[in-house]
Amino acid sequence: MTVLTLDLVPIVVRTGASSRVSTEEITPRFKVGDRIRARNMNPATHTRLPRYVRSRVGIVVMDHGVFTFADTMAHGSIPSPQHVYNIRFEASELWGDGASAQDCVHIDLWENYLEDV
């Protein structure tokens, strides 16, 4: 396992390295069209789960495939590969009834960030 250190960042950016894992062995927990809820979590360490979507309900739009879980990799832990999904959140779900009914936000989220509604 390689830990992303400061000296490796320019190489990763220049080469476009990916954390995609080529495996069919990891079954997706969700499918396109599923309603999910972004977990309400407040870890003391790094996370890529934006606060404004925590506890909010969205719809799975796409399954991007399996990638190493960035939160664990950022701390040099085990890779923890899992599916990454594109989730659509309606603007009213995020910002209330005053938000435009025509607007939404799409966010790519790891499976660990999501739970069944």
Backbone hydrogen bonds, N-H to C=O, Kabsch-Sander energy under -0.5 kcal/mol:
donor,donor_aa,acceptor,acceptor_aa,energy
5,T,3,V,-1.0
8,L,5,T,-1.5
9,V,5,T,-1.0
9,V,6,L,-0.7
12,V,8,L,-2.3
13,V,9,V,-2.6
14,R,10,P,-2.4
15,T,11,I,-2.4
16,G,12,V,-1.2
17,A,12,V,-1.4
21,V,66,V,-3.2
22,S,20,R,-0.5
23,T,21,V,-1.5
27,T,25,E,-0.8
33,G,60,V,-3.0
34,D,31,K,-2.4
36,I,58,G,-2.5
37,R,115,E,-2.6
38,A,56,R,-2.6
39,R,113,Y,-3.4
41,M,39,R,-1.0
53,V,50,P,-1.5
54,R,50,P,-0.6
54,R,51,R,-1.1
55,S,38,A,-2.5
56,R,53,V,-2.2
58,G,36,I,-2.1
59,I,88,R,-2.1
60,V,34,D,-2.5
61,V,86,N,-3.3
62,M,86,N,-1.3
64,H,62,M,-0.6
64,H,84,V,-2.8
65,G,84,V,-0.6
67,F,82,Q,-2.6
68,T,19,S,-2.3
69,F,79,P,-1.9
70,A,68,T,-0.6
72,T,69,F,-0.6
73,M,69,F,-1.9
74,A,70,A,-2.4
75,H,72,T,-1.0
76,G,73,M,-1.6
77,S,72,T,-2.6
82,Q,67,F,-2.5
84,V,65,G,-2.1
85,Y,109,L,-2.8
86,N,62,M,-2.7
87,I,85,Y,-0.6
87,I,107,I,-2.8
88,R,59,I,-2.8
89,F,87,I,-0.6
89,F,105,V,-3.1
91,A,103,D,-2.3
93,E,90,E,-0.7
94,L,90,E,-1.4
95,W,91,A,-3.2
96,G,92,S,-1.6
99,A,96,G,-1.8
103,D,100,S,-1.0
105,V,89,F,-2.7
107,I,87,I,-2.4
109,L,85,Y,-3.0
109,L,107,I,-0.6
111,E,83,H,-2.1
113,Y,110,W,-1.7
114,L,111,E,-2.1
115,E,37,R,-2.0
117,V,35,R,-0.8
